[in-house]
Amino acid sequence: MLSPNAVGSIDAIEYLSGTSTEVRSEGSGPPLILLHGLQSDLTIWDGVCEHLRSVERIRLNFPGRGKSARGSDTWHSLEYFYSIGRFAELLHSLVQKLDRRVSIAGWSMGAMVALEYVKRYGTDDIRSLVLCSGLSKVAGVANIFQSMNDEGLLMEISERSEKAGLKGSTDPLAVLNCWKSMLHFDCREVLYKIDIPTLIVHGTEDLDCPFSDAMLVSQRIPCSELVALDGCGHLILSERPGAVGLAISEGMKRLG
């Protein structure tokens, strides 16, 4: 179980799979774990959380964000430390600590982590999934960075962070290595095997991860429902927090 001081605290540090990880828990009700994206941290969900009711909202910062561990502190392999697989391990450790069936909502990279979790650990401990602007790799890699070398990628990372208002929230080396991991991610085989209710929330004008990918994911997951946010881009959590919160709240009620 999570320690009591984790509830309602923005500074609680848990040791998940041997790594210090910042965790925030707020509210009461069925537990909902919220996973952030590539260049953001747990605060990206702030606006949505204001519209989520009757659930325990549990957020964590993946390594390289907030007060969570940095790879250079204790690890030699940054590529592993900042990988989708490693993040899925941390998520599994959190689920085990909670010792309850949970729902998981991931935005962008967070959706990839949720799918990697299912691929590795199955769905026995999960009630439902929510995939927001997910990078599914069902139709090629997401349209985010184009450079082929670290120097060019770090420049693109800085420019994108500034443009999206995310500058300073994430260690650039964490983003760099996460992106390299994302390039090798492929969830196509696991989609057909997902046997729990799944809600897909996606902007129709998403240029980073096209809406056509969301449609493909919806077609391949048997118990899924697609909610299209008309005119919305990739940053749905900040562009339409009320609509996302409502979709998740209503979807969890309908889907169980």
Disulfide bonds with the S-S distance in Angstrom:
none
